[in-house]
Amino acid sequence: MPRFHNINGNNVQFTAEEETARDNEEAAWANAAPARALATLRARRNRLLAETDFYGNSDVTMSDDMTTYRQALRN
């Protein structure tokens, strides 16, 4: 199906070069999906670790459950 873009209020069909460039952009986006998912997961893990960082202070006693939880996040 041909693609169009708007130039000064007129719908103009993509040229063959524009179609190829857009196909390459879409392929690159799709190929990067695993990296984006991993970055999202890593950000969530880092946030969860940051929320429990105060347990790592030497003056706070960390329970075995919390130790296990934090280790599981790191793994």
All heavy atoms as a GROMACS GRO file, in nm:
protein
  598
    1MET      N    1   0.085  -0.117   0.000
    1MET     CA    2   0.000   0.000   0.000
    1MET      C    3   0.090   0.124   0.000
    1MET      O    4   0.181   0.135   0.081
    1MET     CB    5  -0.088  -0.003   0.124
    1MET     CG    6  -0.178   0.116   0.135
    1MET     SD    7  -0.275   0.110   0.287
    1MET     CE    8  -0.436   0.100   0.218
    2PRO      N    9   0.065   0.214  -0.090
    2PRO     CA   10   0.151   0.333  -0.098
    2PRO      C   11   0.131   0.423   0.025
    2PRO      O   12   0.024   0.428   0.084
    2PRO     CB   13   0.106   0.403  -0.224
    2PRO     CG   14  -0.031   0.354  -0.250
    2PRO     CD   15  -0.038   0.216  -0.194
    3ARG      N   16   0.237   0.494   0.059
    3ARG     CA   17   0.232   0.589   0.170
    3ARG      C   18   0.235   0.730   0.115
    3ARG      O   19   0.287   0.755   0.007
    3ARG     CB   20   0.350   0.568   0.263
    3ARG     CG   21   0.344   0.439   0.338
    3ARG     CD   22   0.464   0.426   0.427
    3ARG     NE   23   0.527   0.301   0.390
    3ARG     CZ   24   0.632   0.249   0.449
    3ARG    NH1   25   0.690   0.312   0.546
    3ARG    NH2   26   0.681   0.135   0.411
    4PHE      N   27   0.179   0.819   0.195
    4PHE     CA   28   0.172   0.959   0.154
    4PHE      C   29   0.222   1.046   0.268
    4PHE      O   30   0.219   1.008   0.385
    4PHE     CB   31   0.027   0.997   0.121
    4PHE     CG   32  -0.030   0.923   0.005
    4PHE    CD1   33  -0.090   0.800   0.021
    4PHE    CD2   34  -0.023   0.977  -0.123
    4PHE    CE1   35  -0.143   0.732  -0.086
    4PHE    CE2   36  -0.075   0.909  -0.231
    4PHE     CZ   37  -0.135   0.786  -0.212
    5HIS      N   38   0.268   1.164   0.233
    5HIS     CA   39   0.297   1.265   0.333
    5HIS      C   40   0.238   1.396   0.284
    5HIS      O   41   0.208   1.414   0.167
    5HIS     CB   42   0.446   1.276   0.367
    5HIS     CG   43   0.538   1.285   0.250
    5HIS    ND1   44   0.663   1.338   0.259
    5HIS    CD2   45   0.527   1.248   0.120
    5HIS    CE1   46   0.724   1.332   0.142
    5HIS    NE2   47   0.643   1.277   0.058
    6ASN      N   48   0.218   1.487   0.378
    6ASN     CA   49   0.150   1.612   0.349
    6ASN      C   50   0.254   1.721   0.324
    6ASN      O   51   0.336   1.752   0.409
    6ASN     CB   52   0.061   1.650   0.468
    6ASN     CG   53  -0.027   1.766   0.438
    6ASN    OD1   54   0.018   1.869   0.390
    6ASN    ND2   55  -0.155   1.751   0.469
    7ILE      N   56   0.248   1.779   0.206
    7ILE     CA   57   0.336   1.890   0.171
    7ILE      C   58   0.247   2.008   0.131
    7ILE      O   59   0.175   2.002   0.031
    7ILE     CB   60   0.431   1.853   0.055
    7ILE    CG1   61   0.522   1.738   0.098
    7ILE    CG2   62   0.514   1.974   0.013
    7ILE    CD1   63   0.617   1.689  -0.009
    8ASN      N   64   0.251   2.112   0.212
    8ASN     CA   65   0.172   2.234   0.189
    8ASN      C   66   0.025   2.202   0.165
    8ASN      O   67  -0.039   2.257   0.076
    8ASN     CB   68   0.229   2.311   0.070
    8ASN     CG   69   0.369   2.360   0.094
    8ASN    OD1   70   0.404   2.396   0.207
    8ASN    ND2   71   0.451   2.362  -0.009
    9GLY      N   72  -0.029   2.112   0.245
    9GLY     CA   73  -0.171   2.080   0.237
    9GLY      C   74  -0.206   1.979   0.130
    9GLY      O   75  -0.323   1.947   0.112
   10ASN      N   76  -0.110   1.928   0.058
   10ASN     CA   77  -0.135   1.829  -0.047
   10ASN      C   78  -0.076   1.695  -0.007
   10ASN      O   79   0.037   1.687   0.040
   10ASN     CB   80  -0.072   1.872  -0.180
   10ASN     CG   81  -0.131   2.002  -0.232
   10ASN    OD1   82  -0.252   2.019  -0.231
   10ASN    ND2   83  -0.046   2.093  -0.275
   11ASN      N   84  -0.153   1.588  -0.029
   11ASN     CA   85  -0.102   1.454  -0.005
   11ASN      C   86  -0.017   1.413  -0.124
   11ASN      O   87  -0.064   1.409  -0.238
   11ASN     CB   88  -0.215   1.354   0.014
   11ASN     CG   89  -0.277   1.364   0.151
   11ASN    OD1   90  -0.212   1.409   0.245
   11ASN    ND2   91  -0.401   1.324   0.164
   12VAL      N   92   0.109   1.383  -0.097
   12VAL     CA   93   0.203   1.346  -0.202
   12VAL      C   94   0.253   1.205  -0.170
   12VAL      O   95   0.294   1.176  -0.058
   12VAL     CB   96   0.323   1.444  -0.206
   12VAL    CG1   97   0.422   1.404  -0.313
   12VAL    CG2   98   0.272   1.586  -0.229
   13GLN      N   99   0.248   1.119  -0.271
   13GLN     CA  100   0.292   0.981  -0.252
   13GLN      C  101   0.443   0.977  -0.233
   13GLN      O  102   0.518   1.053  -0.294
   13GLN     CB  103   0.253   0.896  -0.373
   13GLN     CG  104   0.279   0.749  -0.352
   13GLN     CD  105   0.221   0.665  -0.465
   13GLN    OE1  106   0.142   0.712  -0.545
   13GLN    NE2  107   0.260   0.539  -0.469
   14PHE      N  108   0.489   0.885  -0.145
   14PHE     CA  109   0.632   0.867  -0.123
   14PHE      C  110   0.699   0.825  -0.254
   14PHE      O  111   0.642   0.750  -0.332
   14PHE     CB  112   0.656   0.756  -0.021
   14PHE     CG  113   0.646   0.797   0.123
   14PHE    CD1  114   0.575   0.909   0.164
   14PHE    CD2  115   0.706   0.720   0.220
   14PHE    CE1  116   0.567   0.944   0.297
   14PHE    CE2  117   0.698   0.754   0.354
   14PHE     CZ  118   0.628   0.866   0.392
   15THR      N  119   0.821   0.870  -0.271
   15THR     CA  120   0.902   0.821  -0.383
   15THR      C  121   0.956   0.684  -0.343
   15THR      O  122   0.948   0.642  -0.227
   15THR     CB  123   1.020   0.915  -0.413
   15THR    OG1  124   1.106   0.918  -0.299
   15THR    CG2  125   0.972   1.056  -0.446
   16ALA      N  126   1.016   0.614  -0.439
   16ALA     CA  127   1.073   0.482  -0.410
   16ALA      C  128   1.182   0.495  -0.304
   16ALA      O  129   1.193   0.408  -0.214
   16ALA     CB  130   1.130   0.421  -0.538
   17GLU      N  131   1.261   0.601  -0.310
   17GLU     CA  132   1.366   0.621  -0.210
   17GLU      C  133   1.307   0.646  -0.072
   17GLU      O  134   1.358   0.596   0.029
   17GLU     CB  135   1.457   0.738  -0.250
   17GLU     CG  136   1.539   0.715  -0.375
   17GLU     CD  137   1.461   0.742  -0.504
   17GLU    OE1  138   1.355   0.808  -0.498
   17GLU    OE2  139   1.505   0.693  -0.608
   18GLU      N  140   1.200   0.724  -0.066
   18GLU     CA  141   1.135   0.751   0.062
   18GLU      C  142   1.073   0.624   0.120
   18GLU      O  143   1.078   0.601   0.240
   18GLU     CB  144   1.029   0.860   0.047
   18GLU     CG  145   1.087   0.998   0.020
   18GLU     CD  146   0.981   1.100  -0.017
   18GLU    OE1  147   0.880   1.064  -0.080
   18GLU    OE2  148   1.002   1.218   0.018
   19GLU      N  149   1.014   0.542   0.033
   19GLU     CA  150   0.956   0.415   0.078
   19GLU      C  151   1.065   0.326   0.138
   19GLU      O  152   1.047   0.268   0.244
   19GLU     CB  153   0.889   0.341  -0.039
   19GLU     CG  154   0.757   0.399  -0.082
   19GLU     CD  155   0.641   0.362   0.010
   19GLU    OE1  156   0.657   0.282   0.104
   19GLU    OE2  157   0.532   0.416  -0.012
   20THR      N  158   1.178   0.317   0.068
   20THR     CA  159   1.289   0.235   0.116
   20THR      C  160   1.342   0.288   0.248
   20THR      O  161   1.367   0.210   0.342
   20THR     CB  162   1.403   0.232   0.011
   20THR    OG1  163   1.351   0.178  -0.110
   20THR    CG2  164   1.519   0.149   0.058
   21ALA      N  165   1.358   0.418   0.259
   21ALA     CA  166   1.409   0.478   0.383
   21ALA      C  167   1.311   0.450   0.498
   21ALA      O  168   1.354   0.416   0.609
   21ALA     CB  169   1.429   0.628   0.365
   22ARG      N  170   1.182   0.466   0.472
   22ARG     CA  171   1.083   0.442   0.578
   22ARG      C  172   1.080   0.294   0.617
   22ARG      O  173   1.069   0.261   0.735
   22ARG     CB  174   0.944   0.487   0.530
   22ARG     CG  175   0.839   0.475   0.634
   22ARG     CD  176   0.868   0.564   0.753
   22ARG     NE  177   0.765   0.545   0.853
   22ARG     CZ  178   0.781   0.564   0.980
   22ARG    NH1  179   0.895   0.608   1.027
   22ARG    NH2  180   0.683   0.543   1.064
   23ASP      N  181   1.090   0.205   0.518
   23ASP     CA  182   1.095   0.061   0.549
   23ASP      C  183   1.216   0.030   0.638
   23ASP      O  184   1.205  -0.048   0.732
   23ASP     CB  185   1.103  -0.022   0.420
   23ASP     CG  186   0.972  -0.022   0.343
   23ASP    OD1  187   0.867   0.010   0.403
   23ASP    OD2  188   0.976  -0.054   0.223
   24ASN      N  189   1.330   0.092   0.608
   24ASN     CA  190   1.451   0.071   0.689
   24ASN      C  191   1.433   0.124   0.830
   24ASN      O  192   1.478   0.062   0.927
   24ASN     CB  193   1.572   0.135   0.622
   24ASN     CG  194   1.612   0.064   0.495
   24ASN    OD1  195   1.578  -0.052   0.473
   24ASN    ND2  196   1.684   0.133   0.409
   25GLU      N  197   1.368   0.240   0.844
   25GLU     CA  198   1.342   0.296   0.976
   25GLU      C  199   1.252   0.204   1.057
   25GLU      O  200   1.276   0.180   1.176
   25GLU     CB  201   1.276   0.433   0.964
   25GLU     CG  202   1.365   0.542   0.913
   25GLU     CD  203   1.290   0.671   0.883
   25GLU    OE1  204   1.166   0.676   0.905
   25GLU    OE2  205   1.354   0.767   0.840
   26GLU      N  206   1.147   0.151   0.994
   26GLU     CA  207   1.055   0.062   1.064
   26GLU      C  208   1.123  -0.068   1.103
   26GLU      O  209   1.100  -0.121   1.212
   26GLU     CB  210   0.932   0.035   0.977
   26GLU     CG  211   0.841   0.157   0.966
   26GLU     CD  212   0.724   0.135   0.872
   26GLU    OE1  213   0.715   0.028   0.808
   26GLU    OE2  214   0.641   0.227   0.861
   27ALA      N  215   1.210  -0.120   1.017
   27ALA     CA  216   1.284  -0.242   1.049
   27ALA      C  217   1.379  -0.218   1.166
   27ALA      O  218   1.390  -0.303   1.256
   27ALA     CB  219   1.360  -0.292   0.926
   28ALA      N  220   1.447  -0.104   1.165
   28ALA     CA  221   1.539  -0.072   1.274
   28ALA      C  222   1.463  -0.060   1.406
   28ALA      O  223   1.510  -0.107   1.510
   28ALA     CB  224   1.615   0.057   1.244
   29TRP      N  225   1.346   0.002   1.403
   29TRP     CA  226   1.264   0.017   1.523
   29TRP      C  227   1.223  -0.122   1.574
   29TRP      O  228   1.232  -0.151   1.693
   29TRP     CB  229   1.142   0.103   1.494
   29TRP     CG  230   1.045   0.111   1.608
   29TRP    CD1  231   0.930   0.042   1.623
   29TRP    CD2  232   1.057   0.192   1.724
   29TRP    NE1  233   0.868   0.075   1.740
   29TRP    CE2  234   0.944   0.167   1.805
   29TRP    CE3  235   1.151   0.284   1.768
   29TRP    CZ2  236   0.923   0.230   1.927
   29TRP    CZ3  237   1.129   0.347   1.890
   29TRP    CH2  238   1.017   0.320   1.968
   30ALA      N  239   1.177  -0.208   1.485
   30ALA     CA  240   1.133  -0.342   1.525
   30ALA      C  241   1.250  -0.424   1.579
   30ALA      O  242   1.236  -0.496   1.678
   30ALA     CB  243   1.068  -0.413   1.407
   31ASN      N  244   1.366  -0.412   1.517
   31ASN     CA  245   1.483  -0.488   1.560
   31ASN      C  246   1.534  -0.442   1.697
   31ASN      O  247   1.599  -0.519   1.768
   31ASN     CB  248   1.596  -0.478   1.458
   31ASN     CG  249   1.561  -0.551   1.329
   31ASN    OD1  250   1.476  -0.640   1.327
   31ASN    ND2  251   1.626  -0.513   1.222
   32ALA      N  252   1.507  -0.318   1.733
   32ALA     CA  253   1.553  -0.263   1.860
   32ALA      C  254   1.454  -0.291   1.975
   32ALA      O  255   1.481  -0.254   2.089
   32ALA     CB  256   1.577  -0.114   1.848
   33ALA      N  257   1.344  -0.358   1.947
   33ALA     CA  258   1.243  -0.385   2.050
   33ALA      C  259   1.300  -0.460   2.170
   33ALA      O  260   1.272  -0.423   2.285
   33ALA     CB  261   1.123  -0.459   1.991
   34PRO      N  262   1.380  -0.565   2.151
   34PRO     CA  263   1.436  -0.634   2.268
   34PRO      C  264   1.523  -0.542   2.355
   34PRO      O  265   1.519  -0.550   2.478
   34PRO     CB  266   1.518  -0.748   2.209
   34PRO     CG  267   1.458  -0.772   2.074
   34PRO     CD  268   1.414  -0.636   2.027
   35ALA      N  269   1.601  -0.457   2.293
   35ALA     CA  270   1.686  -0.365   2.369
   35ALA      C  271   1.601  -0.266   2.449
   35ALA      O  272   1.634  -0.234   2.564
   35ALA     CB  273   1.782  -0.291   2.276
   36ARG      N  274   1.493  -0.218   2.389
   36ARG     CA  275   1.403  -0.126   2.462
   36ARG      C  276   1.337  -0.197   2.579
   36ARG      O  277   1.325  -0.141   2.688
   36ARG     CB  278   1.298  -0.068   2.368
   36ARG     CG  279   1.349   0.035   2.271
   36ARG     CD  280   1.237   0.109   2.199
   36ARG     NE  281   1.139   0.022   2.138
   36ARG     CZ  282   1.150  -0.033   2.016
   36ARG    NH1  283   1.257  -0.010   1.944
   36ARG    NH2  284   1.056  -0.110   1.968
   37ALA      N  285   1.295  -0.321   2.558
   37ALA     CA  286   1.231  -0.398   2.666
   37ALA      C  287   1.330  -0.422   2.780
   37ALA      O  288   1.293  -0.411   2.898
   37ALA     CB  289   1.178  -0.530   2.612
   38LEU      N  290   1.454  -0.454   2.747
   38LEU     CA  291   1.555  -0.477   2.850
   38LEU      C  292   1.584  -0.348   2.926
   38LEU      O  293   1.599  -0.350   3.049
   38LEU     CB  294   1.683  -0.530   2.787
   38LEU     CG  295   1.794  -0.569   2.883
   38LEU    CD1  296   1.747  -0.675   2.982
   38LEU    CD2  297   1.915  -0.619   2.806
   39ALA      N  298   1.590  -0.236   2.857
   39ALA     CA  299   1.614  -0.108   2.924
   39ALA      C  300   1.500  -0.074   3.020
   39ALA      O  301   1.524  -0.025   3.131
   39ALA     CB  302   1.631   0.003   2.820
   40THR      N  303   1.378  -0.103   2.981
   40THR     CA  304   1.262  -0.080   3.067
   40THR      C  305   1.269  -0.169   3.191
   40THR      O  306   1.245  -0.123   3.303
   40THR     CB  307   1.131  -0.106   2.990
   40THR    OG1  308   1.125  -0.017   2.878
   40THR    CG2  309   1.010  -0.085   3.078
   41LEU      N  310   1.304  -0.294   3.170
   41LEU     CA  311   1.315  -0.388   3.281
   41LEU      C  312   1.427  -0.346   3.376
   41LEU      O  313   1.411  -0.348   3.498
   41LEU     CB  314   1.341  -0.528   3.227
   41LEU     CG  315   1.354  -0.640   3.330
   41LEU    CD1  316   1.225  -0.655   3.410
   41LEU    CD2  317   1.390  -0.770   3.261
   42ARG      N  318   1.540  -0.306   3.321
   42ARG     CA  319   1.653  -0.264   3.405
   42ARG      C  320   1.617  -0.139   3.485
   42ARG      O  321   1.651  -0.128   3.603
   42ARG     CB  322   1.776  -0.238   3.318
   42ARG     CG  323   1.897  -0.199   3.401
   42ARG     CD  324   2.023  -0.200   3.320
   42ARG     NE  325   2.056  -0.339   3.290
   42ARG     CZ  326   2.099  -0.382   3.172
   42ARG    NH1  327   2.117  -0.298   3.073
   42ARG    NH2  328   2.126  -0.509   3.153
   43ALA      N  329   1.546  -0.045   3.423
   43ALA     CA  330   1.505   0.077   3.494
   43ALA      C  331   1.411   0.042   3.610
   43ALA      O  332   1.423   0.100   3.721
   43ALA     CB  333   1.438   0.174   3.399
   44ARG      N  334   1.320  -0.052   3.589
   44ARG     CA  335   1.229  -0.094   3.695
   44ARG      C  336   1.306  -0.159   3.809
   44ARG      O  337   1.283  -0.132   3.927
   44ARG     CB  338   1.124  -0.191   3.640
   44ARG     CG  339   1.025  -0.237   3.745
   44ARG     CD  340   0.912  -0.319   3.683
   44ARG     NE  341   0.814  -0.353   3.782
   44ARG     CZ  342   0.811  -0.470   3.847
   44ARG    NH1  343   0.899  -0.563   3.820
   44ARG    NH2  344   0.719  -0.493   3.938
   45ARG      N  345   1.399  -0.248   3.773
   45ARG     CA  346   1.481  -0.314   3.874
   45ARG      C  347   1.560  -0.212   3.955
   45ARG      O  348   1.566  -0.218   4.077
   45ARG     CB  349   1.576  -0.413   3.809
   45ARG     CG  350   1.656  -0.490   3.913
   45ARG     CD  351   1.796  -0.525   3.878
   45ARG     NE  352   1.874  -0.416   3.826
   45ARG     CZ  353   1.988  -0.433   3.766
   45ARG    NH1  354   2.036  -0.553   3.744
   45ARG    NH2  355   2.057  -0.330   3.722
   46ASN      N  356   1.621  -0.116   3.888
   46ASN     CA  357   1.699  -0.014   3.958
   46ASN      C  358   1.612   0.069   4.051
   46ASN      O  359   1.655   0.105   4.161
   46ASN     CB  360   1.771   0.076   3.857
   46ASN     CG  361   1.884   0.003   3.788
   46ASN    OD1  362   1.929  -0.102   3.833
   46ASN    ND2  363   1.930   0.057   3.677
   47ARG      N  364   1.490   0.097   4.008
   47ARG     CA  365   1.398   0.173   4.093
   47ARG      C  366   1.363   0.093   4.217
   47ARG      O  367   1.362   0.145   4.330
   47ARG     CB  368   1.271   0.210   4.016
   47ARG     CG  369   1.170   0.290   4.099
   47ARG     CD  370   1.043   0.322   4.023
   47ARG     NE  371   0.983   0.211   3.953
   47ARG     CZ  372   0.907   0.116   4.012
   47ARG    NH1  373   0.884   0.120   4.141
   47ARG    NH2  374   0.855   0.019   3.940
   48LEU      N  375   1.334  -0.036   4.200
   48LEU     CA  376   1.300  -0.121   4.314
   48LEU      C  377   1.418  -0.134   4.410
   48LEU      O  378   1.400  -0.133   4.534
   48LEU     CB  379   1.255  -0.259   4.267
   48LEU     CG  380   1.120  -0.263   4.195
   48LEU    CD1  381   1.098  -0.399   4.132
   48LEU    CD2  382   1.007  -0.226   4.289
   49LEU      N  383   1.538  -0.145   4.357
   49LEU     CA  384   1.656  -0.151   4.444
   49LEU      C  385   1.675  -0.019   4.519
   49LEU      O  386   1.706  -0.019   4.639
   49LEU     CB  387   1.782  -0.184   4.363
   49LEU     CG  388   1.802  -0.330   4.328
   49LEU    CD1  389   1.916  -0.345   4.230
   49LEU    CD2  390   1.827  -0.412   4.453
   50ALA      N  391   1.655   0.092   4.450
   50ALA     CA  392   1.671   0.223   4.514
   50ALA      C  393   1.571   0.242   4.628
   50ALA      O  394   1.602   0.304   4.730
   50ALA     CB  395   1.655   0.334   4.411
   51GLU      N  396   1.452   0.186   4.611
   51GLU     CA  397   1.350   0.198   4.716
   51GLU      C  398   1.388   0.122   4.844
   51GLU      O  399   1.336   0.152   4.951
   51GLU     CB  400   1.214   0.147   4.665
   51GLU     CG  401   1.150   0.236   4.562
   51GLU     CD  402   1.024   0.176   4.502
   51GLU    OE1  403   0.986   0.063   4.539
   51GLU    OE2  404   0.964   0.243   4.417
   52THR      N  405   1.478   0.026   4.832
   52THR     CA  406   1.517  -0.053   4.950
   52THR      C  407   1.663  -0.030   4.987
   52THR      O  408   1.718  -0.104   5.070
   52THR     CB  409   1.493  -0.203   4.924
   52THR    OG1  410   1.569  -0.245   4.811
   52THR    CG2  411   1.346  -0.232   4.901
   53ASP      N  412   1.728   0.069   4.930
   53ASP     CA  413   1.869   0.095   4.959
   53ASP      C  414   1.896   0.124   5.106
   53ASP      O  415   2.003   0.091   5.158
   53ASP     CB  416   1.922   0.212   4.876
   53ASP     CG  417   1.969   0.169   4.738
   53ASP    OD1  418   1.981   0.047   4.715
   53ASP    OD2  419   1.992   0.257   4.655
   54PHE      N  420   1.799   0.184   5.175
   54PHE     CA  421   1.824   0.220   5.314
   54PHE      C  422   1.847   0.095   5.400
   54PHE      O  423   1.910   0.103   5.505
   54PHE     CB  424   1.710   0.304   5.372
   54PHE     CG  425   1.580   0.231   5.386
   54PHE    CD1  426   1.548   0.166   5.505
   54PHE    CD2  427   1.489   0.227   5.281
   54PHE    CE1  428   1.428   0.100   5.517
   54PHE    CE2  429   1.369   0.160   5.295
   54PHE     CZ  430   1.338   0.096   5.413
   55TYR      N  431   1.801  -0.021   5.353
   55TYR     CA  432   1.827  -0.145   5.427
   55TYR      C  433   1.975  -0.183   5.422
   55TYR      O  434   2.022  -0.260   5.504
   55TYR     CB  435   1.745  -0.262   5.371
   55TYR     CG  436   1.599  -0.257   5.408
   55TYR    CD1  437   1.502  -0.228   5.314
   55TYR    CD2  438   1.559  -0.283   5.539
   55TYR    CE1  439   1.368  -0.225   5.347
   55TYR    CE2  440   1.425  -0.280   5.574
   55TYR     CZ  441   1.330  -0.251   5.477
   55TYR     OH  442   1.198  -0.248   5.512
   56GLY      N  443   2.046  -0.131   5.325
   56GLY     CA  444   2.188  -0.162   5.312
   56GLY      C  445   2.277  -0.083   5.405
   56GLY      O  446   2.396  -0.108   5.413
   57ASN      N  447   2.222   0.015   5.477
   57ASN     CA  448   2.302   0.093   5.572
   57ASN      C  449   2.350   0.003   5.686
   57ASN      O  450   2.280  -0.089   5.729
   57ASN     CB  451   2.220   0.209   5.630
   57ASN     CG  452   2.186   0.311   5.526
   57ASN    OD1  453   2.252   0.321   5.424
   57ASN    ND2  454   2.081   0.388   5.551
   58SER      N  455   2.466   0.032   5.738
   58SER     CA  456   2.523  -0.052   5.842
   58SER      C  457   2.445  -0.044   5.974
   58SER      O  458   2.452  -0.136   6.054
   58SER     CB  459   2.669  -0.012   5.867
   58SER     OG  460   2.676   0.122   5.912
   59ASP      N  461   2.369   0.064   5.994
   59ASP     CA  462   2.295   0.077   6.119
   59ASP      C  463   2.152   0.022   6.111
   59ASP      O  464   2.077   0.032   6.206
   59ASP     CB  465   2.292   0.223   6.165
   59ASP     CG  466   2.227   0.314   6.064
   59ASP    OD1  467   2.218   0.274   5.946
   59ASP    OD2  468   2.186   0.424   6.101
   60VAL      N  469   2.117  -0.039   5.998
   60VAL     CA  470   1.984  -0.098   5.980
   60VAL      C  471   2.002  -0.248   5.964
   60VAL      O  472   2.082  -0.295   5.884
   60VAL     CB  473   1.912  -0.040   5.857
   60VAL    CG1  474   1.778  -0.110   5.835
   60VAL    CG2  475   1.894   0.109   5.869
   61THR      N  476   1.927  -0.325   6.042
   61THR     CA  477   1.934  -0.470   6.031
   61THR      C  478   1.841  -0.515   5.920
   61THR      O  479   1.722  -0.485   5.921
   61THR     CB  480   1.891  -0.537   6.162
   61THR    OG1  481   1.973  -0.486   6.267
   61THR    CG2  482   1.904  -0.687   6.154
   62MET      N  483   1.898  -0.586   5.824
   62MET     CA  484   1.820  -0.632   5.710
   62MET      C  485   1.775  -0.776   5.736
   62MET      O  486   1.855  -0.861   5.773
   62MET     CB  487   1.903  -0.626   5.581
   62MET     CG  488   1.820  -0.644   5.458
   62MET     SD  489   1.901  -0.625   5.296
   62MET     CE  490   2.054  -0.549   5.323
   63SER      N  491   1.646  -0.800   5.715
   63SER     CA  492   1.593  -0.935   5.734
   63SER      C  493   1.642  -1.027   5.622
   63SER      O  494   1.685  -0.981   5.516
   63SER     CB  495   1.440  -0.932   5.735
   63SER     OG  496   1.392  -0.903   5.606
   64ASP      N  497   1.634  -1.155   5.647
   64ASP     CA  498   1.673  -1.252   5.545
   64ASP      C  499   1.584  -1.241   5.422
   64ASP      O  500   1.631  -1.256   5.309
   64ASP     CB  501   1.666  -1.395   5.601
   64ASP     CG  502   1.775  -1.422   5.703
   64ASP    OD1  503   1.878  -1.350   5.702
   64ASP    OD2  504   1.758  -1.516   5.783
   65ASP      N  505   1.456  -1.210   5.446
   65ASP     CA  506   1.363  -1.195   5.333
   65ASP      C  507   1.404  -1.077   5.245
   65ASP      O  508   1.399  -1.087   5.122
   65ASP     CB  509   1.220  -1.174   5.383
   65ASP     CG  510   1.161  -1.300   5.444
   65ASP    OD1  511   1.213  -1.409   5.416
   65ASP    OD2  512   1.061  -1.287   5.518
   66MET      N  513   1.443  -0.967   5.308
   66MET     CA  514   1.483  -0.849   5.230
   66MET      C  515   1.614  -0.877   5.157
   66MET      O  516   1.631  -0.836   5.042
   66MET     CB  517   1.497  -0.727   5.322
   66MET     CG  518   1.529  -0.599   5.247
   66MET     SD  519   1.411  -0.556   5.114
   66MET     CE  520   1.265  -0.522   5.208
   67THR      N  521   1.705  -0.945   5.221
   67THR     CA  522   1.832  -0.981   5.156
   67THR      C  523   1.803  -1.067   5.033
   67THR      O  524   1.860  -1.045   4.925
   67THR     CB  525   1.923  -1.058   5.254
   67THR    OG1  526   1.946  -0.976   5.368
   67THR    CG2  527   2.055  -1.094   5.189
   68THR      N  528   1.716  -1.165   5.048
   68THR     CA  529   1.680  -1.254   4.937
   68THR      C  530   1.612  -1.175   4.826
   68THR      O  531   1.642  -1.196   4.707
   68THR     CB  532   1.587  -1.366   4.988
   68THR    OG1  533   1.653  -1.436   5.091
   68THR    CG2  534   1.551  -1.461   4.876
   69TYR      N  535   1.522  -1.084   4.863
   69TYR     CA  536   1.451  -1.002   4.764
   69TYR      C  537   1.548  -0.916   4.683
   69TYR      O  538   1.543  -0.914   4.560
   69TYR     CB  539   1.349  -0.913   4.838
   69TYR     CG  540   1.283  -0.808   4.752
   69TYR    CD1  541   1.186  -0.843   4.659
   69TYR    CD2  542   1.315  -0.673   4.766
   69TYR    CE1  543   1.124  -0.746   4.580
   69TYR    CE2  544   1.255  -0.576   4.689
   69TYR     CZ  545   1.159  -0.613   4.596
   69TYR     OH  546   1.099  -0.517   4.519
   70ARG      N  547   1.639  -0.849   4.753
   70ARG     CA  548   1.734  -0.763   4.682
   70ARG      C  549   1.830  -0.843   4.594
   70ARG      O  550   1.863  -0.802   4.485
   70ARG     CB  551   1.811  -0.677   4.783
   70ARG     CG  552   1.723  -0.567   4.846
   70ARG     CD  553   1.796  -0.488   4.952
   70ARG     NE  554   1.921  -0.432   4.908
   70ARG     CZ  555   1.934  -0.316   4.842
   70ARG    NH1  556   1.828  -0.245   4.813
   70ARG    NH2  557   2.054  -0.271   4.807
   71GLN      N  558   1.868  -0.961   4.643
   71GLN     CA  559   1.955  -1.046   4.561
   71GLN      C  560   1.882  -1.095   4.437
   71GLN      O  561   1.938  -1.101   4.327
   71GLN     CB  562   2.008  -1.165   4.642
   71GLN     CG  563   2.111  -1.246   4.569
   71GLN     CD  564   2.234  -1.163   4.533
   71GLN    OE1  565   2.288  -1.093   4.618
   71GLN    NE2  566   2.275  -1.170   4.409
   72ALA      N  567   1.755  -1.128   4.452
   72ALA     CA  568   1.675  -1.172   4.337
   72ALA      C  569   1.662  -1.059   4.234
   72ALA      O  570   1.666  -1.086   4.113
   72ALA     CB  571   1.536  -1.217   4.383
   73LEU      N  572   1.649  -0.936   4.280
   73LEU     CA  573   1.642  -0.824   4.186
   73LEU      C  574   1.773  -0.810   4.109
   73LEU      O  575   1.774  -0.782   3.990
   73LEU     CB  576   1.612  -0.693   4.260
   73LEU     CG  577   1.470  -0.674   4.310
   73LEU    CD1  578   1.461  -0.548   4.395
   73LEU    CD2  579   1.372  -0.668   4.195
   74ARG      N  580   1.883  -0.829   4.179
   74ARG     CA  581   2.014  -0.817   4.112
   74ARG      C  582   2.036  -0.928   4.011
   74ARG      O  583   2.101  -0.908   3.910
   74ARG     CB  584   2.125  -0.818   4.216
   74ARG     CG  585   2.135  -0.689   4.292
   74ARG     CD  586   2.262  -0.688   4.377
   74ARG     NE  587   2.250  -0.588   4.479
   74ARG     CZ  588   2.204  -0.609   4.602
   74ARG    NH1  589   2.170  -0.730   4.639
   74ARG    NH2  590   2.194  -0.512   4.687
   75ASN      N  591   1.985  -1.046   4.042
   75ASN     CA  592   2.004  -1.160   3.951
   75ASN      C  593   1.911  -1.148   3.834
   75ASN      O  594   1.928  -1.198   3.731
   75ASN     CB  595   1.980  -1.292   4.023
   75ASN     CG  596   2.087  -1.318   4.128
   75ASN    OD1  597   2.194  -1.259   4.125
   75ASN    ND2  598   2.056  -1.404   4.223
   0.00000   0.00000   0.00000
